[in-house]
């Protein structure tokens, strides 16, 4: 009879939401992820979507060390006050926090922008389904719908072939150990060039899977985005 310790433990899924940004491009008085949209701070809409996915074992919100917004008003949330100067730094610290909470290197981690408050449980589930048996993992993305131009001195210099161009979205789903190693390799440079988790994986020689997402899963970035997010959330209820 095999010892029970020889039986591999099934991989789990964890969600990691970097939430330490200042929201400078949004033009808000405070961090945009805490601005009210459809009656709730934006980040709570994001968390609600992940809470409806049974395969997510736990969702960790990575906030800035001085952030007290959610620690005071929402004590039931799983928080790690280890946000860094950049998104990549926050994600790296968040992976360390997940390991400290018992996550294994073989577990899947879904990293998602807190400001993508329109993601749906169905989209999260579709990503998990597509990546579960993939050797690398992948990300939600949207084929570029518009004509793409390059610019020189404020004028069009060329039209770029868009047939193979995708807009990267989140969640982005990778094994904890592989993603941590990919980010650790860029730590000495201050994570220069790491714009998302997929880019770190690419730098490590991997080719993440592209999983079709939705145009509604946009990142609330500019002031006009708030009204659109509000309208979409209102239409869903």
C-alpha positions as CSV (number, residue, x, y, z in Angstrom):
1,X,0.0,0.0,0.0
2,X,1.3,3.4,-0.9
3,X,2.0,5.9,1.8
4,X,-0.6,8.7,1.7
5,X,2.3,11.2,1.5
6,X,3.1,9.8,-2.0
7,X,-0.3,10.7,-3.3
8,X,0.0,14.0,-5.3
9,X,-2.1,16.8,-3.9
10,X,-4.4,18.3,-6.6
11,X,-3.5,21.8,-7.7
12,X,-5.6,24.6,-6.4
13,X,-6.5,27.9,-7.9
14,X,-5.8,31.2,-6.1
15,X,-6.7,34.7,-7.2
16,X,-4.2,37.6,-6.6
17,X,-5.4,41.1,-7.1
18,X,-2.7,43.9,-7.1
19,X,-4.5,46.9,-5.6
20,X,-1.7,49.3,-4.6
21,X,-2.0,51.8,-7.5
22,X,-2.6,55.5,-7.0
23,X,-5.0,55.9,-10.0
24,X,-3.1,59.0,-11.3
25,X,-4.5,58.6,-14.9
26,X,-8.1,58.4,-13.6
27,X,-8.0,61.9,-12.2
28,X,-9.6,60.8,-8.9
29,X,-9.0,62.2,-5.5
30,X,-7.8,58.8,-4.2
31,X,-7.0,55.4,-5.6
32,X,-9.4,54.7,-8.4
33,X,-10.1,51.1,-7.2
34,X,-11.9,52.6,-4.2
35,X,-14.1,55.0,-6.2
36,X,-17.8,54.2,-6.1
37,X,-19.2,52.6,-9.2
38,X,-22.9,51.4,-9.1
39,X,-23.0,51.8,-5.4
40,X,-19.9,50.0,-4.3
41,X,-16.1,50.7,-4.3
42,X,-14.9,49.4,-7.7
43,X,-12.7,46.7,-6.2
44,X,-15.7,45.1,-4.4
45,X,-17.3,44.4,-7.8
46,X,-14.1,42.7,-8.8
47,X,-13.9,40.6,-5.7
48,X,-17.6,39.6,-6.0
49,X,-16.9,38.1,-9.4
50,X,-14.1,35.9,-8.0
51,X,-16.2,34.9,-5.0
52,X,-18.7,33.4,-7.4
53,X,-16.2,31.0,-8.9
54,X,-16.1,27.8,-6.7
55,X,-12.7,26.7,-8.1
56,X,-11.0,29.7,-6.6
57,X,-9.6,28.5,-3.2
58,X,-8.8,32.0,-1.9
59,X,-8.5,35.6,-3.2
60,X,-5.7,37.7,-2.0
61,X,-5.8,41.5,-2.3
62,X,-2.4,43.1,-2.3
63,X,-2.6,46.7,-1.0
64,X,0.0,49.4,-0.1
65,X,1.5,49.1,3.4
66,X,-0.1,52.4,4.4
67,X,-3.5,51.5,2.9
68,X,-6.3,51.3,5.6
69,X,-9.4,51.6,3.4
70,X,-10.3,47.9,3.4
71,X,-8.7,46.9,6.6
72,X,-11.0,49.2,8.5
73,X,-14.3,48.8,6.6
74,X,-14.0,45.2,5.3
75,X,-12.1,43.1,7.9
76,X,-13.3,39.8,6.4
77,X,-11.2,40.3,3.2
78,X,-7.9,38.4,2.8
79,X,-5.4,41.2,2.6
80,X,-1.6,41.5,2.2
81,X,-0.2,44.9,2.9
82,X,2.9,44.4,0.8
83,X,2.2,46.4,-2.3
84,X,5.3,47.6,-4.1
85,X,6.3,50.6,-6.2
86,X,5.2,48.8,-9.4
87,X,2.5,46.4,-10.3
88,X,5.1,43.6,-11.0
89,X,6.6,44.3,-7.5
90,X,3.1,44.0,-5.9
91,X,2.4,40.7,-7.7
92,X,5.8,39.3,-6.7
93,X,5.2,40.2,-3.1
94,X,1.7,38.8,-3.4
95,X,3.0,35.4,-4.6
96,X,5.3,35.3,-1.6
97,X,2.3,36.0,0.7
98,X,0.4,33.2,-0.9
99,X,3.3,30.8,-0.3
100,X,3.4,31.9,3.3
101,X,-0.3,31.0,3.5
102,X,0.3,27.5,2.2
103,X,0.0,27.8,-1.5
104,X,2.2,25.3,-3.5
105,X,4.4,26.0,-6.5
106,X,2.2,23.7,-8.5
107,X,-0.9,25.7,-7.7
108,X,-2.5,28.0,-10.3
109,X,-2.6,31.7,-9.6
110,X,-5.0,34.0,-11.5
111,X,-3.6,37.6,-11.4
112,X,-6.3,40.2,-12.1
113,X,-6.4,44.0,-12.1
114,X,-8.5,45.3,-9.3
115,X,-9.7,48.1,-11.7
116,X,-11.2,45.5,-14.2
117,X,-14.4,45.5,-12.2
118,X,-16.5,44.2,-15.1
119,X,-15.0,40.7,-15.3
120,X,-17.6,38.0,-15.0
121,X,-17.5,34.6,-13.3
122,X,-18.1,33.0,-16.7
123,X,-15.0,34.7,-18.1
124,X,-12.9,33.5,-15.1
125,X,-14.2,30.0,-15.5
126,X,-13.4,30.0,-19.2
127,X,-9.8,30.9,-18.5
128,X,-9.5,28.1,-15.9
129,X,-11.0,25.6,-18.3
130,X,-8.6,26.6,-21.1
131,X,-5.4,26.7,-19.0
132,X,-5.9,23.8,-16.6
133,X,-4.0,21.3,-18.6
134,X,-1.8,23.7,-20.4
135,X,1.9,23.4,-19.7
136,X,2.4,27.2,-19.5
137,X,-0.9,28.9,-18.7
138,X,-2.4,31.9,-20.4
139,X,-4.5,35.1,-20.3
140,X,-7.7,36.5,-21.4
141,X,-7.2,38.7,-24.5
142,X,-9.1,40.4,-27.2
143,X,-8.3,40.4,-30.9
144,X,-7.5,44.0,-31.9
145,X,-10.8,45.3,-33.5
146,X,-9.5,48.7,-34.7
147,X,-7.0,49.7,-37.4
148,X,-3.7,50.2,-35.8
149,X,-1.4,53.2,-36.6
150,X,2.2,54.1,-35.8
151,X,3.0,57.8,-35.2
152,X,5.8,60.2,-36.0
153,X,5.7,63.9,-34.9
154,X,1.9,63.7,-34.3
155,X,1.1,62.2,-37.7
156,X,0.5,58.8,-39.0
157,X,3.7,57.1,-40.2
158,X,2.3,53.7,-41.1
159,X,-0.7,51.3,-40.8
160,X,0.2,48.1,-38.9
161,X,-1.2,44.7,-39.8
162,X,-3.6,43.9,-37.0
163,X,-4.4,40.3,-38.0
164,X,-2.0,38.8,-35.3
165,X,-2.5,41.6,-32.7
166,X,-4.3,41.0,-29.4
167,X,-5.1,43.3,-26.4
168,X,-4.0,41.7,-23.2
169,X,-6.5,41.5,-20.4
170,X,-6.7,39.8,-17.0
171,X,-7.0,37.4,-15.3
172,X,-3.7,35.9,-16.3
173,X,-3.2,32.3,-15.1
174,X,0.1,30.7,-14.4
175,X,1.6,28.2,-12.0
176,X,2.8,29.9,-8.8
177,X,6.3,28.6,-9.0
178,X,6.9,29.3,-12.7
179,X,5.5,32.8,-12.4
180,X,7.5,33.6,-9.3
181,X,10.7,32.4,-11.0
182,X,9.9,34.5,-14.1
183,X,9.4,37.6,-12.0
184,X,12.4,36.9,-9.7
185,X,14.6,36.9,-12.9
186,X,13.6,40.5,-13.5
187,X,13.8,41.7,-9.9
188,X,17.4,43.0,-10.1
189,X,16.3,45.3,-13.0
190,X,13.4,46.7,-11.0
191,X,11.1,44.6,-13.2
192,X,12.0,46.8,-16.2
193,X,9.8,45.8,-19.2
194,X,7.4,43.7,-17.2
195,X,4.1,45.1,-18.1
196,X,2.0,42.1,-17.1
197,X,2.5,38.5,-15.9
198,X,2.5,37.2,-19.5
199,X,5.4,39.5,-20.4
200,X,7.5,38.1,-17.5
201,X,6.7,34.6,-18.7
202,X,7.7,35.5,-22.2
203,X,11.0,36.9,-21.0
204,X,11.5,33.5,-19.3
205,X,11.0,31.7,-22.7
206,X,7.4,30.7,-22.3
207,X,4.6,31.2,-24.8
208,X,1.3,31.9,-22.9
209,X,-2.0,30.8,-24.3
210,X,-4.4,33.4,-25.6
211,X,-7.9,32.9,-24.4
212,X,-10.7,35.1,-26.0
213,X,-12.0,37.6,-23.5
214,X,-14.6,40.3,-23.8
215,X,-14.6,44.0,-24.8
216,X,-16.5,44.7,-21.6
217,X,-13.6,43.4,-19.5
218,X,-11.7,46.7,-19.8
219,X,-9.5,48.3,-17.2
220,X,-11.1,51.5,-15.8
221,X,-8.3,53.9,-16.4
222,X,-9.5,57.3,-17.6
223,X,-12.3,59.6,-16.1
224,X,-14.8,58.7,-18.9
225,X,-14.4,55.0,-18.2
226,X,-16.3,55.3,-14.9
227,X,-19.6,56.2,-16.6
228,X,-19.3,53.3,-19.0
229,X,-18.5,50.9,-16.2
230,X,-21.5,52.2,-14.3
231,X,-23.8,51.7,-17.3
232,X,-22.6,48.2,-17.9
233,X,-23.1,47.2,-14.3
234,X,-26.5,48.7,-14.2
235,X,-27.5,46.8,-17.4
236,X,-26.5,43.5,-15.7
237,X,-28.7,44.1,-12.7
